[in-house]
Amino acid sequence: MSTESILLGGGPVVARCAIGDGALTIIAGPCVIESEQETLALARTLKATCGALGLQLIFKASFDKANRTSVRSFRGPGLSEGLRILSEVRRQIGVPITTDIHHPEQAAAVAEVVDLIQIPAFLCRQTDLLLAAGSTGRPVNIKKGQFLAPWDMAPAVEKVRSAGAEGVMLTERGTSFGHNDLVVDFRGLAHMSALGVPVCFDATHSTQKPGAAGDATGGERALAPMLARAAVGAGVDAVFMEVHPDPERARSDAATQQSVDGIQSTLKQLARLHAVTLAFDDA
Protein backbone atom coordinates (compact mmCIF):
# COMPACT_ATOMS: atom_id res chain seq x y z
CA MET A 1 0.00 0.00 0.00
CA SER A 2 2.77 2.46 0.89
CA THR A 3 4.97 4.46 -1.46
CA GLU A 4 8.01 4.28 0.82
CA SER A 5 9.44 1.83 3.33
CA ILE A 6 10.91 2.09 6.81
CA LEU A 7 13.99 0.06 7.72
CA LEU A 8 14.41 -1.18 11.29
CA GLY A 9 16.93 -3.43 13.02
CA GLY A 10 19.55 -5.36 11.14
CA GLY A 11 23.00 -6.39 12.30
CA PRO A 12 24.20 -9.18 14.58
CA VAL A 13 21.53 -8.79 17.29
CA VAL A 14 18.21 -7.62 15.87
CA ALA A 15 16.46 -9.02 12.81
CA ARG A 16 16.04 -6.62 9.89
CA CYS A 17 12.51 -5.34 9.32
CA ALA A 18 11.35 -3.33 6.31
CA ILE A 19 7.86 -1.90 6.78
CA GLY A 20 6.14 -1.21 3.47
CA ASP A 21 8.48 -3.37 1.42
CA GLY A 22 6.00 -6.11 0.56
CA ALA A 23 6.17 -8.25 3.71
CA LEU A 24 3.43 -7.97 6.33
CA THR A 25 4.67 -6.56 9.63
CA ILE A 26 3.04 -7.48 12.93
CA ILE A 27 3.37 -5.08 15.86
CA ALA A 28 2.41 -7.05 18.94
CA GLY A 29 2.94 -7.36 22.66
CA PRO A 30 1.16 -6.55 25.92
CA CYS A 31 -0.57 -3.23 26.48
CA VAL A 32 1.76 -2.49 29.39
CA ILE A 33 4.82 -4.18 30.87
CA GLU A 34 3.63 -6.17 33.88
CA SER A 35 6.75 -8.22 34.61
CA GLU A 36 10.09 -8.90 32.96
CA GLN A 37 9.66 -12.67 32.88
CA GLU A 38 6.22 -12.50 31.28
CA THR A 39 7.35 -9.89 28.75
CA LEU A 40 10.35 -11.95 27.62
CA ALA A 41 8.30 -15.14 27.37
CA LEU A 42 5.64 -13.42 25.27
CA ALA A 43 8.23 -11.88 22.95
CA ARG A 44 9.86 -15.29 22.46
CA THR A 45 6.52 -16.90 21.56
CA LEU A 46 5.53 -14.11 19.16
CA LYS A 47 8.90 -14.28 17.42
CA ALA A 48 8.56 -18.02 16.88
CA THR A 49 5.00 -17.73 15.60
CA CYS A 50 5.70 -14.85 13.22
CA GLY A 51 8.91 -16.44 11.98
CA ALA A 52 7.14 -19.69 11.10
CA LEU A 53 4.57 -17.74 9.07
CA GLY A 54 6.99 -15.42 7.26
CA LEU A 55 5.73 -12.37 9.13
CA GLN A 56 7.95 -9.57 10.41
CA LEU A 57 7.61 -8.85 14.13
CA ILE A 58 8.06 -5.60 16.03
CA PHE A 59 7.54 -6.15 19.75
CA LYS A 60 5.48 -3.51 21.52
CA ALA A 61 4.94 -2.82 25.22
CA SER A 62 4.36 0.40 27.16
CA PHE A 63 6.43 1.47 30.17
CA ASP A 64 3.71 3.94 31.23
CA LYS A 65 0.01 4.17 30.42
CA ALA A 66 -0.45 7.87 30.95
CA ASN A 67 -4.09 8.07 29.82
CA ARG A 68 -5.79 5.45 31.97
CA THR A 69 -9.48 6.03 32.72
CA SER A 70 -9.08 5.90 36.50
CA VAL A 71 -6.42 7.40 38.77
CA ARG A 72 -6.34 3.99 40.52
CA SER A 73 -5.44 2.07 37.36
CA PHE A 74 -2.05 0.40 36.92
CA ARG A 75 0.28 2.49 34.74
CA GLY A 76 3.40 0.36 34.39
CA PRO A 77 6.96 0.15 35.73
CA GLY A 78 7.98 3.65 34.63
CA LEU A 79 10.59 4.95 32.22
CA SER A 80 13.85 3.59 33.66
CA GLU A 81 12.69 0.09 34.57
CA GLY A 82 10.51 -0.17 31.48
CA LEU A 83 13.36 0.70 29.12
CA ARG A 84 15.64 -1.77 30.91
CA ILE A 85 13.13 -4.57 30.31
CA LEU A 86 12.60 -3.55 26.69
CA SER A 87 16.34 -3.50 26.10
CA GLU A 88 16.51 -7.06 27.43
CA VAL A 89 13.77 -8.12 25.01
CA ARG A 90 15.71 -6.58 22.14
CA ARG A 91 19.01 -8.17 23.27
CA GLN A 92 17.74 -11.63 24.21
CA ILE A 93 14.98 -12.15 21.63
CA GLY A 94 16.56 -10.23 18.77
CA VAL A 95 13.51 -8.39 17.45
CA PRO A 96 12.90 -4.66 16.82
CA ILE A 97 11.14 -2.84 19.66
CA THR A 98 8.60 -0.04 19.84
CA THR A 99 7.04 1.86 22.71
CA ASP A 100 5.10 5.09 23.13
CA ILE A 101 6.18 8.42 24.58
CA HIS A 102 3.97 11.00 26.26
CA HIS A 103 6.40 13.86 26.96
CA PRO A 104 9.10 15.45 24.77
CA GLU A 105 11.62 14.83 27.55
CA GLN A 106 11.21 11.07 27.11
CA ALA A 107 12.17 10.98 23.43
CA ALA A 108 15.96 10.87 23.70
CA ALA A 109 16.06 8.14 26.35
CA VAL A 110 13.51 6.00 24.51
CA ALA A 111 15.38 6.40 21.21
CA GLU A 112 18.45 4.83 22.81
CA VAL A 113 16.52 1.56 23.26
CA VAL A 114 13.75 1.24 20.67
CA ASP A 115 13.78 0.97 16.89
CA LEU A 116 10.46 2.77 16.36
CA ILE A 117 8.95 5.54 18.49
CA GLN A 118 5.17 5.52 18.86
CA ILE A 119 3.00 8.62 19.36
CA PRO A 120 -0.32 7.95 21.14
CA ALA A 121 -3.50 8.90 19.30
CA PHE A 122 -4.59 11.47 21.85
CA LEU A 123 -1.25 13.28 21.40
CA CYS A 124 -0.91 13.13 17.62
CA ARG A 125 -1.22 16.93 17.23
CA GLN A 126 1.22 17.86 20.01
CA THR A 127 3.91 19.75 18.12
CA ASP A 128 6.64 19.60 20.77
CA LEU A 129 6.16 15.84 21.20
CA LEU A 130 6.27 15.18 17.46
CA LEU A 131 9.33 17.35 16.94
CA ALA A 132 11.15 15.69 19.85
CA ALA A 133 10.39 12.24 18.46
CA GLY A 134 11.49 13.23 14.96
CA SER A 135 14.69 14.88 16.16
CA THR A 136 15.97 11.58 17.57
CA GLY A 137 16.35 10.31 14.00
CA ARG A 138 14.35 7.20 14.81
CA PRO A 139 11.37 6.28 12.62
CA VAL A 140 8.07 7.42 14.16
CA ASN A 141 4.68 5.69 14.18
CA ILE A 142 1.89 8.23 14.71
CA LYS A 143 -1.46 6.81 15.74
CA LYS A 144 -4.32 8.78 14.19
CA GLY A 145 -6.40 10.63 16.73
CA GLN A 146 -9.91 9.29 17.28
CA PHE A 147 -11.10 12.85 16.64
CA LEU A 148 -9.39 13.38 13.25
CA ALA A 149 -10.14 12.63 9.62
CA PRO A 150 -7.43 10.56 7.89
CA TRP A 151 -6.24 13.44 5.69
CA ASP A 152 -5.81 15.62 8.76
CA MET A 153 -2.72 13.57 9.62
CA ALA A 154 -0.71 15.33 6.91
CA PRO A 155 0.54 18.10 9.26
CA ALA A 156 1.64 15.50 11.83
CA VAL A 157 3.67 13.71 9.16
CA GLU A 158 5.22 17.03 8.13
CA LYS A 159 6.20 17.83 11.73
CA VAL A 160 8.18 14.65 12.36
CA ARG A 161 9.75 14.72 8.89
CA SER A 162 10.85 18.33 9.38
CA ALA A 163 12.64 17.32 12.59
CA GLY A 164 14.66 14.60 10.87
CA ALA A 165 12.80 11.31 11.43
CA GLU A 166 14.15 8.53 9.22
CA GLY A 167 10.66 7.35 8.39
CA VAL A 168 7.03 7.90 9.31
CA MET A 169 4.14 5.46 9.63
CA LEU A 170 0.49 6.21 10.38
CA THR A 171 -1.79 3.92 12.36
CA GLU A 172 -5.58 3.71 12.14
CA ARG A 173 -7.27 2.83 15.46
CA GLY A 174 -10.89 3.82 15.00
CA THR A 175 -12.81 7.07 15.10
CA SER A 176 -15.04 8.34 17.92
CA PHE A 177 -18.65 7.47 17.22
CA GLY A 178 -21.27 8.70 19.63
CA HIS A 179 -20.86 7.80 23.29
CA ASN A 180 -18.36 5.14 24.42
CA ASP A 181 -17.76 3.67 20.99
CA LEU A 182 -15.40 3.67 18.01
CA VAL A 183 -16.00 2.86 14.37
CA VAL A 184 -13.49 1.96 11.64
CA ASP A 185 -13.83 3.54 8.21
CA PHE A 186 -11.55 1.44 6.03
CA ARG A 187 -11.49 4.17 3.38
CA GLY A 188 -9.16 6.01 5.75
CA LEU A 189 -6.41 3.46 5.11
CA ALA A 190 -6.22 4.55 1.47
CA HIS A 191 -6.40 8.23 2.39
CA MET A 192 -3.46 7.92 4.80
CA SER A 193 -1.46 5.85 2.32
CA ALA A 194 -1.93 8.68 -0.18
CA LEU A 195 0.23 10.80 2.16
CA GLY A 196 3.18 8.66 1.03
CA VAL A 197 3.77 6.71 4.24
CA PRO A 198 3.33 3.09 5.36
CA VAL A 199 -0.01 2.44 7.04
CA CYS A 200 -0.70 0.22 10.05
CA PHE A 201 -4.06 -0.97 11.37
CA ASP A 202 -4.53 -1.30 15.13
CA ALA A 203 -6.99 -4.17 15.39
CA THR A 204 -7.34 -4.31 19.17
CA HIS A 205 -7.71 -0.62 20.05
CA SER A 206 -10.26 -0.30 17.24
CA THR A 207 -12.56 -2.62 19.22
CA GLN A 208 -12.46 -0.44 22.34
CA LYS A 209 -15.48 1.15 23.97
CA PRO A 210 -13.75 4.06 25.76
CA GLY A 211 -14.90 4.50 29.35
CA ALA A 212 -17.75 2.04 28.84
CA ALA A 213 -16.78 -0.04 31.88
CA GLY A 214 -17.13 2.88 34.28
CA ASP A 215 -13.60 3.17 35.67
CA ALA A 216 -12.05 1.34 32.71
CA THR A 217 -12.31 1.02 28.95
CA GLY A 218 -14.53 -1.74 27.61
CA GLY A 219 -14.41 -3.44 24.23
CA GLU A 220 -15.26 -6.36 21.97
CA ARG A 221 -12.20 -8.61 21.81
CA ALA A 222 -13.84 -11.11 19.45
CA LEU A 223 -14.10 -8.55 16.64
CA ALA A 224 -10.35 -7.83 16.37
CA PRO A 225 -9.47 -10.80 14.08
CA MET A 226 -12.23 -9.87 11.63
CA LEU A 227 -11.13 -6.23 11.50
CA ALA A 228 -7.50 -7.32 11.04
CA ARG A 229 -8.46 -9.52 8.10
CA ALA A 230 -10.36 -6.64 6.50
CA ALA A 231 -7.34 -4.35 6.88
CA VAL A 232 -4.93 -6.88 5.37
CA GLY A 233 -7.35 -7.36 2.49
CA ALA A 234 -7.28 -3.59 2.01
CA GLY A 235 -3.50 -3.76 1.67
CA VAL A 236 -2.06 -2.36 4.92
CA ASP A 237 1.66 -2.64 5.56
CA ALA A 238 1.35 -3.60 9.23
CA VAL A 239 -1.15 -4.86 11.79
CA PHE A 240 -0.99 -3.88 15.47
CA MET A 241 -2.48 -6.25 18.06
CA GLU A 242 -2.02 -6.24 21.81
CA VAL A 243 -1.50 -9.72 23.23
CA HIS A 244 -1.55 -11.10 26.77
CA PRO A 245 -1.05 -14.61 28.21
CA ASP A 246 -4.35 -14.25 30.07
CA PRO A 247 -6.33 -11.24 28.80
CA GLU A 248 -8.95 -11.43 31.54
CA ARG A 249 -6.32 -10.68 34.18
CA ALA A 250 -4.46 -8.06 32.11
CA ARG A 251 -3.86 -4.87 34.10
CA SER A 252 -4.71 -2.65 31.11
CA ASP A 253 -7.07 -3.12 28.14
CA ALA A 254 -8.32 -6.44 29.48
CA ALA A 255 -11.44 -6.23 27.30
CA THR A 256 -9.61 -6.03 23.98
CA GLN A 257 -6.22 -7.78 24.25
CA GLN A 258 -5.88 -11.06 22.37
CA SER A 259 -4.78 -14.33 23.96
CA VAL A 260 -1.47 -15.92 22.96
CA ASP A 261 -3.27 -19.05 21.73
CA GLY A 262 -5.89 -17.10 19.82
CA ILE A 263 -3.48 -14.80 18.02
CA GLN A 264 -1.58 -17.72 16.53
CA SER A 265 -4.66 -18.72 14.54
CA THR A 266 -5.31 -15.10 13.58
CA LEU A 267 -1.73 -14.58 12.38
CA LYS A 268 -1.95 -17.69 10.24
CA GLN A 269 -5.06 -16.27 8.58
CA LEU A 270 -3.41 -12.87 8.06
CA ALA A 271 -0.33 -14.45 6.46
CA ARG A 272 -2.47 -16.40 3.98
CA LEU A 273 -4.65 -13.40 3.20
CA HIS A 274 -1.62 -11.17 2.70
CA ALA A 275 -0.25 -13.60 0.10
CA VAL A 276 -3.54 -13.42 -1.79
CA THR A 277 -3.55 -9.62 -1.59
CA LEU A 278 -0.03 -9.47 -3.04
CA ALA A 279 -1.15 -11.69 -5.90
CA PHE A 280 -3.95 -9.24 -6.71
CA ASP A 281 -1.46 -6.35 -6.65
CA ASP A 282 0.80 -8.18 -9.11
CA ALA A 283 -2.03 -9.07 -11.50
C-alpha positions as CSV (number, residue, x, y, z in Angstrom):
1,M,0.0,0.0,0.0
2,S,2.8,2.5,0.9
3,T,5.0,4.5,-1.5
4,E,8.0,4.3,0.8
5,S,9.4,1.8,3.3
6,I,10.9,2.1,6.8
7,L,14.0,0.1,7.7
8,L,14.4,-1.2,11.3
9,G,16.9,-3.4,13.0
10,G,19.5,-5.4,11.1
11,G,23.0,-6.4,12.3
12,P,24.2,-9.2,14.6
13,V,21.5,-8.8,17.3
14,V,18.2,-7.6,15.9
15,A,16.5,-9.0,12.8
16,R,16.0,-6.6,9.9
17,C,12.5,-5.3,9.3
18,A,11.3,-3.3,6.3
19,I,7.9,-1.9,6.8
20,G,6.1,-1.2,3.5
21,D,8.5,-3.4,1.4
22,G,6.0,-6.1,0.6
23,A,6.2,-8.3,3.7
24,L,3.4,-8.0,6.3
25,T,4.7,-6.6,9.6
26,I,3.0,-7.5,12.9
27,I,3.4,-5.1,15.9
28,A,2.4,-7.1,18.9
29,G,2.9,-7.4,22.7
30,P,1.2,-6.5,25.9
31,C,-0.6,-3.2,26.5
32,V,1.8,-2.5,29.4
33,I,4.8,-4.2,30.9
34,E,3.6,-6.2,33.9
35,S,6.7,-8.2,34.6
36,E,10.1,-8.9,33.0
37,Q,9.7,-12.7,32.9
38,E,6.2,-12.5,31.3
39,T,7.4,-9.9,28.8
40,L,10.4,-12.0,27.6
41,A,8.3,-15.1,27.4
42,L,5.6,-13.4,25.3
43,A,8.2,-11.9,23.0
44,R,9.9,-15.3,22.5
45,T,6.5,-16.9,21.6
46,L,5.5,-14.1,19.2
47,K,8.9,-14.3,17.4
48,A,8.6,-18.0,16.9
49,T,5.0,-17.7,15.6
50,C,5.7,-14.8,13.2
51,G,8.9,-16.4,12.0
52,A,7.1,-19.7,11.1
53,L,4.6,-17.7,9.1
54,G,7.0,-15.4,7.3
55,L,5.7,-12.4,9.1
56,Q,8.0,-9.6,10.4
57,L,7.6,-8.8,14.1
58,I,8.1,-5.6,16.0
59,F,7.5,-6.1,19.7
60,K,5.5,-3.5,21.5
61,A,4.9,-2.8,25.2
62,S,4.4,0.4,27.2
63,F,6.4,1.5,30.2
64,D,3.7,3.9,31.2
65,K,0.0,4.2,30.4
66,A,-0.4,7.9,30.9
67,N,-4.1,8.1,29.8
68,R,-5.8,5.4,32.0
69,T,-9.5,6.0,32.7
70,S,-9.1,5.9,36.5
71,V,-6.4,7.4,38.8
72,R,-6.3,4.0,40.5
73,S,-5.4,2.1,37.4
74,F,-2.0,0.4,36.9
75,R,0.3,2.5,34.7
76,G,3.4,0.4,34.4
77,P,7.0,0.2,35.7
78,G,8.0,3.6,34.6
79,L,10.6,5.0,32.2
80,S,13.9,3.6,33.7
81,E,12.7,0.1,34.6
82,G,10.5,-0.2,31.5
83,L,13.4,0.7,29.1
84,R,15.6,-1.8,30.9
85,I,13.1,-4.6,30.3
86,L,12.6,-3.6,26.7
87,S,16.3,-3.5,26.1
88,E,16.5,-7.1,27.4
89,V,13.8,-8.1,25.0
90,R,15.7,-6.6,22.1
91,R,19.0,-8.2,23.3
92,Q,17.7,-11.6,24.2
93,I,15.0,-12.2,21.6
94,G,16.6,-10.2,18.8
95,V,13.5,-8.4,17.4
96,P,12.9,-4.7,16.8
97,I,11.1,-2.8,19.7
98,T,8.6,0.0,19.8
99,T,7.0,1.9,22.7
100,D,5.1,5.1,23.1
101,I,6.2,8.4,24.6
102,H,4.0,11.0,26.3
103,H,6.4,13.9,27.0
104,P,9.1,15.4,24.8
105,E,11.6,14.8,27.6
106,Q,11.2,11.1,27.1
107,A,12.2,11.0,23.4
108,A,16.0,10.9,23.7
109,A,16.1,8.1,26.3
110,V,13.5,6.0,24.5
111,A,15.4,6.4,21.2
112,E,18.4,4.8,22.8
113,V,16.5,1.6,23.3
114,V,13.8,1.2,20.7
115,D,13.8,1.0,16.9
116,L,10.5,2.8,16.4
117,I,8.9,5.5,18.5
118,Q,5.2,5.5,18.9
119,I,3.0,8.6,19.4
120,P,-0.3,8.0,21.1
121,A,-3.5,8.9,19.3
122,F,-4.6,11.5,21.9
123,L,-1.3,13.3,21.4
124,C,-0.9,13.1,17.6
125,R,-1.2,16.9,17.2
126,Q,1.2,17.9,20.0
127,T,3.9,19.8,18.1
128,D,6.6,19.6,20.8
129,L,6.2,15.8,21.2
130,L,6.3,15.2,17.5
131,L,9.3,17.4,16.9
132,A,11.1,15.7,19.8
133,A,10.4,12.2,18.5
134,G,11.5,13.2,15.0
135,S,14.7,14.9,16.2
136,T,16.0,11.6,17.6
137,G,16.4,10.3,14.0
138,R,14.4,7.2,14.8
139,P,11.4,6.3,12.6
140,V,8.1,7.4,14.2
141,N,4.7,5.7,14.2
142,I,1.9,8.2,14.7
143,K,-1.5,6.8,15.7
144,K,-4.3,8.8,14.2
145,G,-6.4,10.6,16.7
146,Q,-9.9,9.3,17.3
147,F,-11.1,12.8,16.6
148,L,-9.4,13.4,13.2
149,A,-10.1,12.6,9.6
150,P,-7.4,10.6,7.9
151,W,-6.2,13.4,5.7
152,D,-5.8,15.6,8.8
153,M,-2.7,13.6,9.6
154,A,-0.7,15.3,6.9
155,P,0.5,18.1,9.3
156,A,1.6,15.5,11.8
157,V,3.7,13.7,9.2
158,E,5.2,17.0,8.1
159,K,6.2,17.8,11.7
160,V,8.2,14.7,12.4
161,R,9.8,14.7,8.9
162,S,10.9,18.3,9.4
163,A,12.6,17.3,12.6
164,G,14.7,14.6,10.9
165,A,12.8,11.3,11.4
166,E,14.2,8.5,9.2
167,G,10.7,7.3,8.4
168,V,7.0,7.9,9.3
169,M,4.1,5.5,9.6
170,L,0.5,6.2,10.4
171,T,-1.8,3.9,12.4
172,E,-5.6,3.7,12.1
173,R,-7.3,2.8,15.5
174,G,-10.9,3.8,15.0
175,T,-12.8,7.1,15.1
176,S,-15.0,8.3,17.9
177,F,-18.7,7.5,17.2
178,G,-21.3,8.7,19.6
179,H,-20.9,7.8,23.3
180,N,-18.4,5.1,24.4
181,D,-17.8,3.7,21.0
182,L,-15.4,3.7,18.0
183,V,-16.0,2.9,14.4
184,V,-13.5,2.0,11.6
185,D,-13.8,3.5,8.2
186,F,-11.5,1.4,6.0
187,R,-11.5,4.2,3.4
188,G,-9.2,6.0,5.8
189,L,-6.4,3.5,5.1
190,A,-6.2,4.5,1.5
191,H,-6.4,8.2,2.4
192,M,-3.5,7.9,4.8
193,S,-1.5,5.8,2.3
194,A,-1.9,8.7,-0.2
195,L,0.2,10.8,2.2
196,G,3.2,8.7,1.0
197,V,3.8,6.7,4.2
198,P,3.3,3.1,5.4
199,V,0.0,2.4,7.0
200,C,-0.7,0.2,10.0
201,F,-4.1,-1.0,11.4
202,D,-4.5,-1.3,15.1
203,A,-7.0,-4.2,15.4
204,T,-7.3,-4.3,19.2
205,H,-7.7,-0.6,20.0
206,S,-10.3,-0.3,17.2
207,T,-12.6,-2.6,19.2
208,Q,-12.5,-0.4,22.3
209,K,-15.5,1.2,24.0
210,P,-13.8,4.1,25.8
211,G,-14.9,4.5,29.4
212,A,-17.8,2.0,28.8
213,A,-16.8,0.0,31.9
214,G,-17.1,2.9,34.3
215,D,-13.6,3.2,35.7
216,A,-12.0,1.3,32.7
217,T,-12.3,1.0,28.9
218,G,-14.5,-1.7,27.6
219,G,-14.4,-3.4,24.2
220,E,-15.3,-6.4,22.0
221,R,-12.2,-8.6,21.8
222,A,-13.8,-11.1,19.4
223,L,-14.1,-8.5,16.6
224,A,-10.4,-7.8,16.4
225,P,-9.5,-10.8,14.1
226,M,-12.2,-9.9,11.6
227,L,-11.1,-6.2,11.5
228,A,-7.5,-7.3,11.0
229,R,-8.5,-9.5,8.1
230,A,-10.4,-6.6,6.5
231,A,-7.3,-4.4,6.9
232,V,-4.9,-6.9,5.4
233,G,-7.4,-7.4,2.5
234,A,-7.3,-3.6,2.0
235,G,-3.5,-3.8,1.7
236,V,-2.1,-2.4,4.9
237,D,1.7,-2.6,5.6
238,A,1.4,-3.6,9.2
239,V,-1.2,-4.9,11.8
240,F,-1.0,-3.9,15.5
241,M,-2.5,-6.3,18.1
242,E,-2.0,-6.2,21.8
243,V,-1.5,-9.7,23.2
244,H,-1.5,-11.1,26.8
245,P,-1.0,-14.6,28.2
246,D,-4.3,-14.3,30.1
247,P,-6.3,-11.2,28.8
248,E,-8.9,-11.4,31.5
249,R,-6.3,-10.7,34.2
250,A,-4.5,-8.1,32.1
251,R,-3.9,-4.9,34.1
252,S,-4.7,-2.7,31.1
253,D,-7.1,-3.1,28.1
254,A,-8.3,-6.4,29.5
255,A,-11.4,-6.2,27.3
256,T,-9.6,-6.0,24.0
257,Q,-6.2,-7.8,24.2
258,Q,-5.9,-11.1,22.4
259,S,-4.8,-14.3,24.0
260,V,-1.5,-15.9,23.0
261,D,-3.3,-19.0,21.7
262,G,-5.9,-17.1,19.8
263,I,-3.5,-14.8,18.0
264,Q,-1.6,-17.7,16.5
265,S,-4.7,-18.7,14.5
266,T,-5.3,-15.1,13.6
267,L,-1.7,-14.6,12.4
268,K,-1.9,-17.7,10.2
269,Q,-5.1,-16.3,8.6
270,L,-3.4,-12.9,8.1
271,A,-0.3,-14.4,6.5
272,R,-2.5,-16.4,4.0
273,L,-4.7,-13.4,3.2
274,H,-1.6,-11.2,2.7
275,A,-0.3,-13.6,0.1
276,V,-3.5,-13.4,-1.8
277,T,-3.5,-9.6,-1.6
278,L,0.0,-9.5,-3.0
279,A,-1.1,-11.7,-5.9
280,F,-3.9,-9.2,-6.7
281,D,-1.5,-6.3,-6.7
282,D,0.8,-8.2,-9.1
283,A,-2.0,-9.1,-11.5
